[in-house]
Amino acid sequence: HLPPILEKMSMGKILLKSLQLSEINLARNSKILELGAGQGWASCIIKKISPNSEVITTDISSYALESLNEWEKRLEVKIDNYYECKSYKTKEPDNSIDLIFTFASAHHFINHDKTIQEFSRALKPKGIAAYFYEPISPKFWYPLAFWRVNRKRPEIREDLLIPSELKKISCKYRLNFKIIRTPIFSNRHGLLETIYYIFLYIFPFFQKFLPGTAIILFSK
């Protein structure tokens, strides 16, 4: 089990960096919901750094959530609640969540229109929904970028988010939209990909015009 643990912990560093870059304040007694949590390791990190917050972990797969207890033990935390659900069908009441987040999972969501509508419904006034560390592409590059990411791992269908389309949906549901481009070059697959993200990091002018990774924020 050691390699998967090391991989998640390296991802954990990127999660903490994403929180810092997004300037999200995990205030005491916040109510926090994770979507697409997988095994729930990111929820456990959030609970560790904000122990007085109520943290709820969700994923479309009940099988994945069965591993949540292992991460609770490793990080010595207890998640307040967890359940299986789609990204747009949570069990939370209207206007009840301070922070909804997902880490490197939103590009797998099937219906972003319904998901963002769910943000609008479930977030408290001034609440925030965050897509952390997501692959993005301008619409022009999307066909090529889609081909590339699926060529790398053909056994798992990958996708990229198109920020301009997400912004339109955000406006539709009266949410504020913000994108923070994050050309993090650690944990990349191979030398060429690492060099590409180093290039984006050194020359930020090109980040707006080329595929990369980003934090996307929706605020009420």
MOSULMO-V792231 format. One line per field, one symbol per residue. psi: psi as a letter, one per 20 degrees, with the letter a starting at -180 (. if undefined). burial: I if it has 24 or more other C-alpha atoms within 12 Angstrom, else O. A space follows every 50 residues. Layout:
BEGIN
psi: ???
burial: ???
END
This chain:
BEGIN
psi: igghghghhhhhhhghhggghikponqqkqopppqlicijhhhhgghgim hiqopppqqiohggihihhghgghjlrophqqrprrhjmrjqrqlipgpp qqokhhiiphnhghghhhghghqrpjrpppoplqprpqhgiggghggghi hgmhipprrqqohhhhgggghhjlqqpppopnmpjqkqnrgghghghggh ghmhhihhiqqbqrpppoq.
burial: OOOOOOOIOOIIOIIIOIIOIIOIOIOOOIIIIIIIIIIIIIIIIIIIIO IOIIIIIIIIOOOIIOOIIOIIOOIOIIIIIIIIIIIIIIOIOOOIIIII IIIIIIIIIOOIOOIIIIIIIIIIOOIIIIIIIIIIIIOOOIOOIIOOIO OOOOOOOIIIIIIOOIIOIIOOIOIIIIIIIIIIIOOOOOOOOOOIIOOI OOOOOOIIOIIIIIIIIIII
END
